[in-house]
């Protein structure tokens, strides 16, 4: 790679077939691969570790935007084994409709967030890819959005000819397509690939409580040392000869003195589950019951009811994406319901069972036909407690945040379901974690 040079003008120069306005203080360098049209990044002094960057590619394409989006999703999954798609949605571009994909993955021990900006112009499928760490994402997302909004096919490129075509029909989300007025591909399969997965040991409530007690200095008595709970910890490799193992050390340290905690209580129908995290600026201990993606399966639903949880130790950077996946808040088209505000009685009718929709509208009908996963998040730090947040995840119809409205004339407090784009939920979880322990 050649040395980067100072950007001579706000708009990218040279013979790139993609033009875009680059912010001041940014640089462009020689593309790391031949197919890349441009490569831009902020100039950062000193050893900054991973440097956020954006690359752009274009290819002739004869399909529609929904087909390009589906193709890009498939290519990303083929490229990255641990890819988690956070969101598939729209982004603002004056020249016409455009799509964005937000993803999360691990690379060399770091969490990286990708933003794919997609649009089609003159027969060219243009894909701009921004890659950032979680702290940089929250700080630089608006700048990358601005670069993408300014991007266009350069005048000297000319119209594309002989573009690729899709070899199979893309399944459409009929409800979303009708509501948006644009073809919207179904997102259930890509959402299903982002379910929460854990390789940690499964512990009963009694074993988890024993582990917490051990973390706080309580040593098991002679009889307690022979209990089933102790046997679970021994089988999990956390105890040996009634003493904590080396592997248990980091877990016990975090359980004893976490800088912050997150607790999520959730249920679908009559089946309850929960997610607990103890963390500091570096690592997090997770104790999670069955996630939304598996709660409908008979073989795991009883685990949550019986109080079993899976234990994991991960980096704090991984915590927001883990909780996001556990809650099933993955890609879904964000649609505003016809009935946004309703009585508490109406809402509670769907709290533990599918209930009739409050109107005959297509979106209302679709939202209320889904089994709801209702999750309540509480977060505390050493000297702070964040406001409780209640969300309803309704499968294909996405996730809605629950708000209590102002009292009506009769004094009752109606409630509203406000749709939240998945990337907004993810950003909230990023902000919650970093706000409690500070961004690294």
Secondary structure, 3 states (H helix, E strand, C coil): CCCCEECCCCECCCCCCEECECCCCEEECCCCCCCCCEEEEECCCCCCCCCCEEEEEEEEECCCHHHHHHHHHHHHHHHCCCCEEEEEEECCCCCCCCEEEEEEEEECCEEEEEEEEEEEECCEEEEEEEEECHHHHHHHHHHHHHHHHHCEECHHHCCCCCCECCCCCCCECHHHHHHHCCCCECCHHHHHCCCCCCCCCEECHHHHHHHHHHHCCCCCCCCHHHCHHHHHHHHCCCEECCEECHHHHHHHHHHHCCCEEEEEEEEECCEEEEEEEEECCCEEEEEECCCHHHCCCHHHHHHHHCCCEEEEEEEHHHHHHHHHHHCCCCCCCCCCCCCCEECHHHHHCCCCCCCCCCCCCHHHHHHHHCCCEEEEEEEEECCCECCCEEEEECHHHCEEEEEECCCCCCCCCCEEEEEECHHHHHHHHHHHHHHHHCCC
